[in-house]
Amino acid sequence: MPMTILHGPWIGCLPNLASKGRRREGVWSMLVKNHWLDRCRRAVRMDWEELRMRTRQEIAKRSDFLLGRMGVRFMKNGGAPWSQGCGRFFFWSEEVPQIVDWLRERRPEMVEEIVEHAEQICRHRFDLLGYEGVDYGAEIDWHLDAVHGKQVPLSAWFRVRYLDFDQVGDSKIIWELNRHQHLVTLAKAYRLTVEPRYAQELFRQWYHWQQQNPYGRGINWASSLEVAFRSLSWLWIWRLLQGCAEVPERFPSDLWRALMLNARHIERFLSTYFSPNTHLLGEGVGLFFIGTLCPGSLLAQRWQKRGWQIVLAEALRQVQPDGMHFEQSIYYHVYALDFFLHARILAERNQIPVPVTLNRTIEKMLNVICSLHAAGPLPCLGDDDGGRVFDPRRNRVQHLVDPLATGAVLFDRADFKAAAGDIREETLWLLGIEGAKQFEKLFPAQRAASSFALKSSGIHVMSTLKPLIQQLVIDAGPQALGRAGHSHADGMSLQLSVNRQPVLIDPGTFVYVGSGTERDRFRATGSHNTVQVDGVSQAEPAGPFGWQSLPNVSVNRWACRDSFDFFSGSHDGYNRHSVQHRRQVFFLKPHFWFIRDVLEGDGQHQLDLSWHFAPGTLSTIPGGVMFYGAKKTALTLLFTASHACSQEISQGWYSPVYGKKERSPVLRISAQAQLPAEFVTLLVPVSQASTHVGLLQPFKEKHSGVPVRSYQYSIAGSSDYLFFADQVGMWQYGSWSSDARFLFGSTSSGKNLNRFVICDGSYLEVGGRRIFSAKTAVVRDEWLFDTRVSGLDTNETAAPPRLSHTGTGPKWAYDTAIRTKVL
């Protein structure tokens, strides 16, 4: 007589799992040895609690395997299926017809899209990540990567090497199908059309999956996060179809037993130490949902409590003080936000107290999206996972503002509604008809775009709305915590959009594993808009989800004013080559960005400055290049350097979504140079391609005092001068004299000074005249002249000019005795 372990379903046992797995010689043998060495090193670093939990999980894996071979039926007696009813889902079954009617009347285009997608699913053609219409044939093989034609054997789940492309293909493709989110689409299509074949196809696939995926065997049990995702989909199916005529009589009890088994597996194999990020969070959400919605289970309270504890703890641990997710990835930020939102709403539906801290965390995360979206598309930072919690097809960058629609209702935020635009289908299902009514009542209040910094995550944004909508984003944050598995080697890289169209881009992720080097190439420094030294990245890859020698990024100066922004930062990613990279960015609103890249150190090095453009046309012009992109966006890029350099325009790759890549132009400026050396780039967004782009060149005049670098940008009779002193002290450069570390001056007709910007300086003299002085160095500020200061090339003595202070710093007044400006 077979034994029974815990109360649970007869989903399957584990016969004949003694597979011998061939060990490939050569490279694979070396990888195996390195793997075990790495595991030994990690074991030495573990504390007692981690060692205890990992040991317990390893024993649990093998005990399940042995018990399965002995015929044990896991979770046979899990309580009476739905005997105590069920917890409150986002909607009651009685509310589904109202939501369906609302969709038909108000959003017929959504209905059409759902039905069209359902038709494709019935033909076993699936949109998976960035792969569209993947054909799985007449009978779905749930263990097949159909894109790469690789099938995973039904071995013990813990023996599946799901990151081994040669054996498995891309496990994300397999898992995306096995999340069963497409079954939710079939359920919605049935409710919208009352067409039986959608429901019939749904249950055919569900039962077929149960037959082909016995517990503990194969890749679909190898990730507890994937088990949690699948559980969420099954709960959605049940709540959408509960009470419908097409539901098989035995389905409720079969579903119950399957959910009990899933919860047991998730609880036993939580990613507490293996992947304590969105994996652990998603697993906690899965436990919370099953425990809350299946109260008849003997273990329901424990699962609910454990899952909710994980959600609350991870909200505190994974979200930085500025609201950004700690993986430093926009996609993973939204991924985590989806989990938090769904769990928070379900808790409230079931009278579970929602801590104020969780609400604050969610609202801060929503604020990050709203702020980054105010003057452009969301920037692509870090990995693009390609997955979503509600609708997996809404995984492009334009879809990542979806949570704002739900957040607008939850937090009564008109600015969230303005950023989201229309209500989302997800919001309707989560918050019901009442939520839709509240969304409609909100009067959208567009958030004014302004420059800002997310200090914890190091994201610095320079933006303006007139005459063109422009946004430049600088990534000056840490490369995430731990192994930084989903961040890129992109310290101080930047992205630019004009009129909400991407211009300078991050090339994305493309894939996590593959037969080539795409994973490392897409996340390398050379694939980002920054400087690469000696052909290596700021950090060296350590497997597909790790790095060696993570760089330290420091922000030395950040100034925001009405008409200018200034950023100065550095990183030590090239210390192993005895090189430090400093980047300074000056934004004269709304005219141009001036970018100075300084490489300090010794010896001669290969230096490559890359600029990756969105798909479009890139052509050479005198002194730089002209880019012409979507919707008539255009950008002039001018450059100069302290050394001889070459320029090359080529066709690179960019990935708009996981699994898909497209051609896009790349400008690379290269040099073999003796350090110190520097590159200077001027970005001038224009409304259309123009031949009147001006001239950028070094400004060369007689110099004395501390070393200074100076540049001049001339266009249409006016000239702008920028001075950079890399040491503290006084300097004179031609007719300009100051002790400022950064100084900007704008002139017209060659001699009339219109404005100046000073950072870290206490005085300015032009043409021998004291224009400005302060008792102590001004950290950052700007002044405009009520009347122009003329005669910059003379030494005449005159009364000080009248100044208008445009900053927010200390007030000033004239000292009548010395006739200079005094702070």
Secondary structure, DSSP 8 states (H G I E B T S, - for coil): ---EESS-------TT--------STHHHHHHHHHHHHHHHHHHH--HHHHHHHHHHHHHHHHHHHHHHTT-EET-----TTTT-----SS-GGGHHHHHHHHHHH-HHHHHHHHHHHHHHHTTEEEETTEEEEE--SS--TTEETTTTEE----BGGG--TT-HHHHS-HHHHHHHHT-HHHHHHHHHHHHH--HHHHHHHHHHHHHHHHH--TTBSGGGS-HHHHHHHHHHHHHHHHHHTT-TTS-TTHHHHHHHHHHHHHHHHHHT--TTT-TTHHHHHHHHHHHHHHHH-TTSTTHHHHHHHHHHHHHHHHHHHB-TTS-BTT--HHHHHHHHHHHHHHHHHHHHTT----HHHHHHHHHHHHHHHHHTTTSS----S------SS-TT--SGGGTTTHHHHHHHHTT-HHHHHHH-S--HHHHHHHHHHHHHHHHHS---------EEETTTTEEEEEE-SSS-EEEEEE-S-S-STT-TT--S-TTEEEEEETTEEEE-------SS-SSSHHHHHHSGGGSSSEEETTB-SSEE-STT-EES---EEEEEEEE-SSEEEEEEEE-TTGGGTEEEEEEEEEETTTEEEEEEEEEESSEEEEEEEEEB-SSEEEEETTEEEEE-GGG-EEEEEEEESS--EEEEEEEEEEEETTEEEEEEEEEEEEEEESSEEEEEEEEEESS--S---EEEE----EEES-EEEEEEEETTEEEEEEEESSSS-EEETTEEE--SEEEEEEETTTEEEEEEEESEEEEEETTEEEEEEEEEESSEEEEEEEEE--TT---------EEE-SSS---EEETTTTEEE-
